[in-house]
Amino acid sequence: MNFQQLRSVRETVRRGFNLTEVANVLHTSQPGVSRQIRELEEELGIELFVRAGKRLTGLTDPGGHVLPIIERMLLDSSNLRKAGEEFVSRQSGLLSIAATHSQARYALPMAVQEFRSQFPNVTLHLHQGSPAHVAEMLLSGEADVGIATEALTQYDELVALPCYPWTHSVIVPPGHALLDGPLTLEQLARYPLITYDNGFTGRTRIDQAFAQQQLVPHIAIAAMDADVIKTYVELGMGVGIVASIAFEAERDLALRAVDAGHLFGINMTKLAVRRGAYLRGYVYAFIASFAPTLDRVAVEQALAGKAEVINYVI
């Protein structure tokens, strides 16, 4: 038994049983992947995959039982390597962060700047994607830390920690009628709206708020990031709804913002790591830079299941 066999099985499941993709990921050939799987099956005395001719179509019952063990073995292998690196070189390495656009653009810069001043020899990789994509990068080991508002609490394999609360703002050009008087959902429903795509930056709360009032908003444009939303609002194409942190008065001179927390509630940005993963010292340092209340003790307690940090508000 060897780790290449285990990786071949894991990647086969992750890539939807497409051995060509598995071979590309593992930098080998398709026959090589098939051979690794067969050799492992022969050693274990069971078939891990359902076959239709030469194609793999799914996991067998024994395969479904063995897969979590394979995942744990590969995670432990990664942890062992990181632990060794920690003692060989504490101040250098790689930190991979996955975040949504809003977090990467508006929430992360100060923490990244502080981290870089502390650990100039650590290479920082920033990945942007949807909340679901952020979770997938954590689960696959591509990212060490994930930051998003949506999705991260939906995976048992992840430990999601609350970082900071935020609300939405309605943005309009100067002189817009919505700047006069109290802001209501009924007023917003009269205008074409420009806001986040489904699954991004608190969009769920926006939809729920209108539905609870039995209102059907006219979503004229849905986008993944606030910069696009603000651009189309400036062009007069509708009223924008963005995360409050995405409005910068000193930069967004052609726009005005009205807090909409009373309409759409309070959202919580979360930082997640994979359960059971070994975190190097500089990972804890970055987490503390981003959310000062999440010091090493708090994170370790959460990883050990000794603290119910998921429900408190910072």
Secondary structure by P-SEA (a helix, b strand, c coil): ccaaaaaaaaaaaaacccaaaaaaaacccaaaaaaaaaaaaaaaccccccccccccccccaaaaaaaaaaaaaaaaaaaaaaaaaaaacccbbbbbbbbcccccccccaaaaaaaaaacccbbbbbbbbcaaaaaaaaaacccccccccccccccccbbbbbcccbbbbbbbccccccccccccaaaaaacbbbbbcccccaaaaaaaaaaaaccccccccccccaaaaaaaaaaccbbbbcccccccccccccbbbbbccccccbbbbbbbccccccccaaaaaaaaaacccccaaaaaaaaacccccccccc
